Amino acid sequence: MFADLYTIFLFTRSDIRTALIPVTLFAAAAAPLSSPLRLLDTILWIWLHLLQSAVSNQIKAPEEDKINKPSRPIPAGRITVHDATILRWVLVPICLAYSALYSVQLTCVSLSMLLFSAWYNEHDGDKEPLSKNLLTAFMYGSLEAGGILVAARDHTQVSPTGLVATGLTFAVFSSTLHAQDFKDADGDRQTGRRTFPIAYPVISRIAIGLAIPLWSILLSLLWGLDILSATTFVAYGCYVGTRFMLYRSVQDDKRSCEYYSTWFTLHHLFPAYWYYYHGDNGRPSLAFVEHILNGSVVA
């Protein structure tokens, strides 16, 4: 029994740092969390949906995992593709039923997550760079919206601050997600997946090297960080972006991806910063972004 549970856990082990922890922190910060006990419900909801997505992904290309991630359950021989496929489809009604315990709105979020996951995995949405990034960002956004609904007192709506935070995360993730693809380029080539680092090896590094520092500045302004917090976050973002451009071995890319995950997790805490200083009245203003888009920045 323990061995089976451990096998199930292994499907999501690599997602703990990159998804489970940051999304849980984000949900608790953006909801905000209605009670400490609600945190356990939030973690379970997020983990169940991560699990079904991870199993769906890993039964699709076990040959890729033999190269990039041999410790995963299928290439490690802990479970067969047939049994993992059964698990993948058993998880669908479990996710929907658990969501239905809270609200119709959460059930709709759960269904959208399941549909995006099927599009990504069963219908080859991961084969092209643009669709891969957008679908992953949509799935991540669904996780965050669902986590907020579970964590909040009202399970039927997301707060104005939560909506802004979810939209920002979608934008940040969709434009920087390929930071996670550099380290897996060799395996991706063998399975026919065209990620940005494979399709545009030079441009993709320049893009991530610029995007992370620029997002660091923008997020600091949007969430109204104090000068010390903003300077620290921007400096760290510049360091992470520079690493991707200068250090290009597989080991360097793995280390840079870890730093990227930390950067991405940190910005999930900014809604809590906003609530602490501004309460639940209002939401971060996007007015200056409109000025930038119109070509005139107002100081």
Phi, psi and omega in degrees: 000313179298321180298320179294317179296322179293322176299316178298318179300322183297334177299329185247006185303317182288347180268353184297311182284324186271340184226305187299310181293307181296322181290322177296314178299318180298313181298316180296324182282320188273340184297307346285172184301127184281330178198155179302323180294330179295339179298322179295319177298319181296314179299316181297316180298313180297316183294319179300318181286326172297320182298312182296324179291320181293317179296316178302319181289321187279340175279346183282317187223065179296335179293328176293320182292334176298333180268309187273322187219069184294346180277354178295157189304318184288306178295336178281352177081017181278339181206148179275162177298322180299311181292324178293326177295318176299314178301317182303316184276338173292327182291336182299303178295331178296314179297317181293318181294318179296321179294323182295339177295339184259305182190162174297322181298318179292324177298321178295321177296317178299315180297319179297320177299317180294321180291317178297321179297317179295319178298316182295315188265304184283337183243026170059034176291347181269001187280335180246145185304313185293311181295324179299312181293316183293316180294320178297320178294320177297318178296318179296318178296323177295319176301316182292316179298318178295318178299320178297315182297323179290319186285333187281164174294319180262112183275008185253350181208153178263137181296158177305318178295321178297322179295315178298315182297318180295317178298320178294319179297319177301314181295316180296313185292317182294333182265350180234000185303327184293356172301332181276352186266342183300317184289341183254013188301319182298313179293322180297322179298320183289339180258005176081011179277129180257093176271169179301317178298332178278314183288322184224074188300323181276310182300322182296325179287321177296318182298314181288328179294331177268322186296316184295312176297319181294318177295325178299317178294312183297315180295322178298321179288316183298319183269002175064041181293148175292165189299321181292312180297317181295316180298317180296315182294317180294318179298319179294319178298320178296321179296314181296314179299319180295323179301316182297328181279327187264326185248118195234007176285166180300317179295321177296319180293325176296317179292319179297323179295324176297317178295322177298317180299321177295315178301315182294322178293320182301319184288345175290345180272350186296328174301324178295321176300316180298313180298323183297319184266338186238354183069196182262016177267126179080189180204164180304138182275135176257016186299317184291336175295321178297322177297320179297315180295330179275359176088011179219107180276126179264123183291000000 
